Amino acid sequence: MRRLEMLSNTIFGVAMTLLAYDLPKASSFANAPGWHDVMRVYAQPVIALTISFVVAGLFWFSHHRRLAVAPEGGRGVVFLNLFFLLSIIILPVTNGLYGNYRLEGVVAVLYGFHLTLIAALNALLWILALRGRSEPPLLATALVPLVVFVIGTATAFVAPKVAQFIWCLAFLAPLGGWVAARRAG
């Protein structure tokens, strides 16, 4: 699993760096831009970058915690981890779409589905890592983003602008773990 951890760090690092690739370049402006011009050109891509970067960071942190909790895994867990990492490396693609067409329903749903897939794979890996153990805080921390992304993606079908605010609630996952710990203890 140590090699998987090194591979994971590389994949997360590359994916998180590539999130900025689709940001508009300064050459987007014919003249020196005013505040309105800067906001018009950069607002949507920066919002998408911020959401995706923080989401990737949270899943990177979760991935490292999971590898510490379950430092060994069979072939199936390793393959599932590879699918999880594949879903991370594709994040710059959906982020680029979302950054340019954030308020379009189809794009918002696609982006939300991708976030939901990442969260589902992460939750499944946590369930496998905690097999036979009672760790409600760790499980809650893994399941909160999945629930939030499912709700946000369903919302994106009817209100793409609202979905982005719901997805941000996934950042409260550590709070879900804290609540579960308080209830268990």
Kinemage of the C-alpha trace (Angstrom):
@kinemage 1
@onewidth
@group {chain A} dominant
@subgroup {mainchain}
@vectorlist {calphas} color= white
{ca met a 1} P 0.000 0.000 0.000
{ca arg a 2} L 3.018 2.297 0.383
{ca arg a 3} L 3.439 2.368 -3.397
{ca leu a 4} L -0.270 3.111 -3.743
{ca glu a 5} L 0.179 6.052 -1.375
{ca met a 6} L 3.039 7.430 -3.483
{ca leu a 7} L 1.022 6.961 -6.674
{ca ser a 8} L -1.948 8.650 -5.002
{ca asn a 9} L 0.103 11.683 -4.003
{ca thr a 10} L 1.310 12.071 -7.571
{ca ile a 11} L -2.161 11.698 -9.076
{ca phe a 12} L -3.767 14.110 -6.633
{ca gly a 13} L -0.944 16.609 -7.163
{ca val a 14} L -1.207 16.472 -10.951
{ca ala a 15} L -5.014 16.614 -10.941
{ca met a 16} L -5.092 19.536 -8.513
{ca thr a 17} L -2.518 21.421 -10.584
{ca leu a 18} L -4.371 20.764 -13.843
{ca leu a 19} L -7.516 22.316 -12.364
{ca ala a 20} L -5.947 25.712 -13.067
{ca tyr a 21} L -5.148 24.819 -16.675
{ca asp a 22} L -8.494 26.044 -18.008
{ca leu a 23} L -8.339 29.413 -16.275
{ca pro a 24} L -8.502 32.262 -18.783
{ca lys a 25} L -5.172 33.788 -19.728
{ca ala a 26} L -4.361 37.491 -19.498
{ca ser a 27} L -4.475 37.579 -23.299
{ca ser a 28} L -8.278 37.266 -22.987
{ca phe a 29} L -8.335 41.043 -22.701
{ca ala a 30} L -7.616 43.388 -25.610
{ca asn a 31} L -6.841 46.254 -23.196
{ca ala a 32} L -6.191 46.639 -19.496
{ca pro a 33} L -9.303 45.179 -17.838
{ca gly a 34} L -11.572 46.881 -15.360
{ca trp a 35} L -13.141 45.130 -12.372
{ca his a 36} L -16.256 44.241 -14.337
{ca asp a 37} L -14.161 42.674 -17.110
{ca val a 38} L -12.098 40.650 -14.644
{ca met a 39} L -15.235 39.392 -12.871
{ca arg a 40} L -16.946 38.526 -16.155
{ca val a 41} L -13.975 36.501 -17.410
{ca tyr a 42} L -12.700 34.906 -14.184
{ca ala a 43} L -15.675 34.486 -11.812
{ca gln a 44} L -17.094 31.205 -13.149
{ca pro a 45} L -13.751 29.444 -13.707
{ca val a 46} L -12.421 30.504 -10.298
{ca ile a 47} L -15.585 29.304 -8.537
{ca ala a 48} L -15.260 25.928 -10.276
{ca leu a 49} L -11.537 25.737 -9.506
{ca thr a 50} L -12.141 26.534 -5.841
{ca ile a 51} L -14.867 23.918 -5.414
{ca ser a 52} L -12.858 21.255 -7.265
{ca phe a 53} L -9.594 22.045 -5.472
{ca val a 54} L -11.144 21.864 -2.020
{ca val a 55} L -13.073 18.702 -2.936
{ca ala a 56} L -9.874 17.075 -4.237
{ca gly a 57} L -8.022 18.185 -1.111
{ca leu a 58} L -10.659 16.699 1.175
{ca phe a 59} L -10.606 13.416 -0.706
{ca trp a 60} L -6.785 13.374 -0.656
{ca phe a 61} L -6.880 13.831 3.111
{ca ser a 62} L -9.547 11.129 3.447
{ca his a 63} L -7.513 8.793 1.231
{ca his a 64} L -4.430 9.205 3.432
{ca arg a 65} L -6.438 8.636 6.597
{ca arg a 66} L -7.940 5.501 5.064
{ca leu a 67} L -4.523 4.146 4.103
{ca ala a 68} L -3.356 4.761 7.683
{ca val a 69} L -6.408 2.987 9.131
{ca ala a 70} L -6.111 0.031 6.746
{ca pro a 71} L -2.461 -0.136 5.628
{ca glu a 72} L -3.010 -3.488 3.912
{ca gly a 73} L -5.511 -4.472 1.279
{ca gly a 74} L -6.183 -7.231 -1.172
{ca arg a 75} L -6.177 -7.078 -4.931
{ca gly a 76} L -9.832 -5.963 -5.060
{ca val a 77} L -9.183 -2.998 -2.769
{ca val a 78} L -6.148 -1.999 -4.831
{ca phe a 79} L -8.201 -2.086 -8.051
{ca leu a 80} L -10.990 -0.105 -6.400
{ca asn a 81} L -8.370 2.427 -5.300
{ca leu a 82} L -7.196 2.685 -8.899
{ca phe a 83} L -10.751 3.457 -10.036
{ca phe a 84} L -10.963 6.053 -7.261
{ca leu a 85} L -7.721 7.628 -8.506
{ca leu a 86} L -9.012 7.533 -12.092
{ca ser a 87} L -12.052 9.492 -10.957
{ca ile a 88} L -9.700 12.063 -9.402
{ca ile a 89} L -7.502 12.421 -12.494
{ca ile a 90} L -10.607 13.114 -14.625
{ca leu a 91} L -11.653 15.968 -12.305
{ca pro a 92} L -9.872 18.652 -14.394
{ca val a 93} L -12.021 17.663 -17.400
{ca thr a 94} L -15.361 18.129 -15.665
{ca asn a 95} L -13.989 21.155 -13.821
{ca gly a 96} L -13.134 22.785 -17.166
{ca leu a 97} L -16.656 22.208 -18.434
{ca tyr a 98} L -18.189 23.409 -15.197
{ca gly a 99} L -15.961 26.479 -15.125
{ca asn a 100} L -17.184 27.573 -18.539
{ca tyr a 101} L -20.822 26.455 -18.394
{ca arg a 102} L -21.557 26.378 -14.661
{ca leu a 103} L -25.165 27.492 -14.980
{ca glu a 104} L -26.089 25.027 -17.735
{ca gly a 105} L -28.150 22.145 -16.352
{ca val a 106} L -26.498 19.345 -18.332
{ca val a 107} L -22.991 20.456 -17.353
{ca ala a 108} L -23.939 20.990 -13.699
{ca val a 109} L -25.497 17.518 -13.549
{ca leu a 110} L -22.432 15.947 -15.223
{ca tyr a 111} L -20.110 17.710 -12.774
{ca gly a 112} L -22.320 16.699 -9.851
{ca phe a 113} L -22.435 13.104 -11.051
{ca his a 114} L -18.646 13.095 -11.166
{ca leu a 115} L -18.401 14.466 -7.610
{ca thr a 116} L -20.948 11.850 -6.508
{ca leu a 117} L -18.916 9.075 -8.156
{ca ile a 118} L -15.756 10.201 -6.350
{ca ala a 119} L -17.628 10.333 -3.037
{ca ala a 120} L -19.237 6.916 -3.634
{ca leu a 121} L -15.896 5.263 -4.393
{ca asn a 122} L -14.355 6.932 -1.346
{ca ala a 123} L -17.242 5.783 0.881
{ca leu a 124} L -17.015 2.228 -0.461
{ca leu a 125} L -13.272 2.148 0.214
{ca trp a 126} L -13.932 3.358 3.766
{ca ile a 127} L -16.593 0.699 4.301
{ca leu a 128} L -14.088 -1.942 3.175
{ca ala a 129} L -11.332 -0.455 5.338
{ca leu a 130} L -13.574 -0.477 8.418
{ca arg a 131} L -14.980 -3.951 7.834
{ca gly a 132} L -15.510 -5.641 11.189
{ca arg a 133} L -14.786 -2.454 13.149
{ca ser a 134} L -17.163 -0.003 14.740
{ca glu a 135} L -15.872 3.459 13.832
{ca pro a 136} L -18.951 5.713 13.403
{ca pro a 137} L -16.930 8.968 13.175
{ca leu a 138} L -14.788 7.702 10.293
{ca leu a 139} L -17.774 6.235 8.482
{ca ala a 140} L -19.842 9.405 8.941
{ca thr a 141} L -16.994 11.531 7.601
{ca ala a 142} L -16.953 9.349 4.466
{ca leu a 143} L -20.732 9.220 3.994
{ca val a 144} L -21.571 12.923 4.487
{ca pro a 145} L -20.009 14.016 1.155
{ca leu a 146} L -21.827 11.224 -0.677
{ca val a 147} L -25.204 12.312 0.697
{ca val a 148} L -24.450 15.980 0.002
{ca phe a 149} L -23.335 15.322 -3.586
{ca val a 150} L -26.396 13.173 -4.306
{ca ile a 151} L -28.684 15.956 -3.052
{ca gly a 152} L -26.684 18.625 -4.905
{ca thr a 153} L -26.715 16.683 -8.154
{ca ala a 154} L -30.461 16.108 -7.917
{ca thr a 155} L -30.823 19.854 -7.350
{ca ala a 156} L -28.653 20.571 -10.411
{ca phe a 157} L -31.373 19.051 -12.600
{ca val a 158} L -33.745 21.891 -11.684
{ca ala a 159} L -31.547 24.645 -10.220
{ca pro a 160} L -27.891 24.473 -11.336
{ca lys a 161} L -27.044 27.738 -9.594
{ca val a 162} L -28.264 26.403 -6.231
{ca ala a 163} L -26.397 23.093 -6.603
{ca gln a 164} L -22.984 24.739 -6.201
{ca phe a 165} L -23.968 25.958 -2.735
{ca ile a 166} L -25.235 22.533 -1.729
{ca trp a 167} L -22.012 20.878 -2.920
{ca cys a 168} L -20.049 23.210 -0.648
{ca leu a 169} L -21.808 21.589 2.321
{ca ala a 170} L -19.642 18.513 1.678
{ca phe a 171} L -16.851 20.479 3.324
{ca leu a 172} L -18.716 19.918 6.598
{ca ala a 173} L -17.878 16.195 6.494
{ca pro a 174} L -15.488 16.489 9.466
{ca leu a 175} L -18.385 17.969 11.431
{ca gly a 176} L -20.417 14.844 10.614
{ca gly a 177} L -17.597 12.744 12.037
{ca trp a 178} L -17.486 14.886 15.156
{ca val a 179} L -21.254 14.517 15.694
{ca ala a 180} L -20.987 10.740 15.220
{ca ala a 181} L -18.131 10.606 17.747
{ca arg a 182} L -20.179 12.564 20.296
{ca arg a 183} L -23.135 10.213 19.858
{ca ala a 184} L -20.972 7.088 20.052
{ca gly a 185} L -19.020 8.236 23.090
